[in-house]
Each structure stands twice: as C-alpha cells, then as structure tokens.
Amino acid sequence: MAEQTTSSILVEAPPTAVMAVIADFAAYPSWAKGVTRAEVLGTGADGLPERVTFSLDVPPIKDEYTLAYTWDGDRAVRWTLVEARMLRALDGAYLLRDLGGRTEVTYELTLDLTIPLIGMLKRKGEKILIDTALRGLKTRVEKLA
C-alpha cells in the first residue's frame, strides 16, 4: 500500500510566479532532475494543461507515464497517474501558501512501483525525490523572478 510523503520549501517569489513555472511543462527537462521529456497532451478551457506525458530516468525508475492535472488558481495543482509501465501510483500535489511576496510550497506525493522495494528504502527515495523537486522548483522560480 502506498503512503504519502510531504515536504515544504520557502520560495522568494509570489504564488503566480511559482505556478507559472509549475505549469510550464516543456521546461521541466531543464530543471526537474530525471525528467527527460514532458509533453502536454491536452489543455482545459482555461488553457492550463490537463494531461501530460513524461519520460523519467531516476534509477531504479526509468519509465514513461501520463498524469492528469486539476488546478485551483494559484493555490494548488493536483495530479493522478493515468498510465505507466513501472509506476502503480504517482499521485500528488503542489500546495501554495501566499506569504506576501514569498510562497510556501508544499509537495505531497504518493508513489508506488510495480517492482517491490523495502518500505524504508522506498520512503527514503520518495523524500529525496520530493526534496530534489522542491529545490529545483525554488531555483527555477527565483532565477526567473
């Protein structure tokens, strides 16, 4: 059974700037470690991506997968796994809290693989994945702000 892992980081930019980077999937290979390709397959009436396919290479995970996204303004974006080969679950969210020109970003992730991994090793991998993603997001947003 998959369990949720959560971590947060403070970004020196407003939520609109953070959400703009999150929604720019074409740029993910330049800042999101392990993402070698990200392609938007469909957008909603608001122009935001609703379905995105990714290629990921983070040993021991090498996979292509598709996520479905739901957006809540500059407050949150949530995703669920639509299809994959190695992943059984990859559901998560970026939750943004406006701190008056700065943003607290919380990343929630539920990850499950089709290959067995010892629970403690899996949780450590999830934590590294989340912390790496948050640091990459922070760096990208603050560079562009």
N, C-alpha and C positions, 0 to 999 in steps of 0.2 A: 504494500500500500504506500502511495506517495504521500510525503509530508511537505508542508510549506516551510520555506526558508525566507527570511526577511532581513533587509539591511537598509540603512539610510545614509545620505550624504547631504552636505550643505553646498549649494551652488550659488556663486556670486553673480546671479542674473535673475530677472523676473520669470515667472512661470511661462509667459508667452514665448520667451527665448528658448527655454528648456523644451517645451512641447514642439516647437518648430524643428529642433534637432531630432527629437524622438520620431517625428512624422516624416523626416527626410530619409527614407529607407535606402534610396540609391547611394547615399553617402556612407552607409554602415560599414562596408568593407574598408574604408579609410580610417575608421576609429573604433569599431567594435571587434575586439580580438576574437579571431576564429571565424568570423563571418566573411566568406569569400565571395558571396553573391547575395543580393537582395533585390527581388523584382516584385513590384506591385502588380497584382493580377486583377484588382477591381477596387473602385472607389465608391463612396456613398454620395448622396445628393449634396453633401457639404464639401465634397472634394477630398475628404480625408480617406486614406487607404482603409479598406475593409478586409482585404485578403492579400497576404504577402507570402511569397515563397523564398526560402533561404537555402544556401549551401553553407554548412558548418563543418569546420575541421578543428576540433579541440580534443586531442587524444584523451581517452579512448573513443570519443564520439566523432564519427565522420558520417554526416547524414544530410539529406535534403528533406525539408519539411515545409509545410504550409500552415500559417497561422491566420485566424480570423480575429479582427480587432473591433472593439467598441470604444468610442471616445466620449468623454464627458468634459467638453470645453478644455480649459487649461488646468483642470483639476485632476484628471485621471485618464489613463488609457489601459484597457484590459485586453488580454488575448487568450485564445484557446487553440489547442492543437487540432488541425483539421486532418492532416495526414502526414506520415513519416515512415521511415523504414526501421530505424533503431529506437526512436523515441515512442514510448507508450503514452506519456503525458508531458506536456510543456505548456502549462497554464500560468499566467502571471499578470502583473500589473505594475505600472509606474503610478504612484500617488504623489501629487504635488501639493505642497502647502506654502502659500504666499507669506513671506516674512518681510514684506515691504522692500522690494528691490532685490531680495535674496529668496531662494527657494529651497525648502527641504524636500528632497526627493527620496521616497521610499520605494524599494523594489521588492515585490513579493513574487516568489517562484515556487511552483510545484513541478518537479521533474521526476519522470520515471522512465527507465530504459527497458528494452526487451531483453537485454543481457543482465544477468544477475550481478549485483555489486553488494559488498558488505555495507550494511546501513551506515556505519560511521564513516567509511570511505566515501560513500555517496553524498552524505551531508557535507563533508569537507569539500568535495568537488563543487557542490551547489554554492557553498559560501564563497569559494574562490571565484566562481563564475559570476555571481552577483556583485561581489566587490570589484572585480575587474570591469564589469559593465558600468557600474556607477562611476568609477574613476575615469573611464573612457568618456562617458557622457559629460561629466563635470569638465574635463579638459576641453572637449569639443565645444561645449556651450560657452565657456569662459573665453576661449580663443576667438569665437565669432561675435561675442557680445561687445 
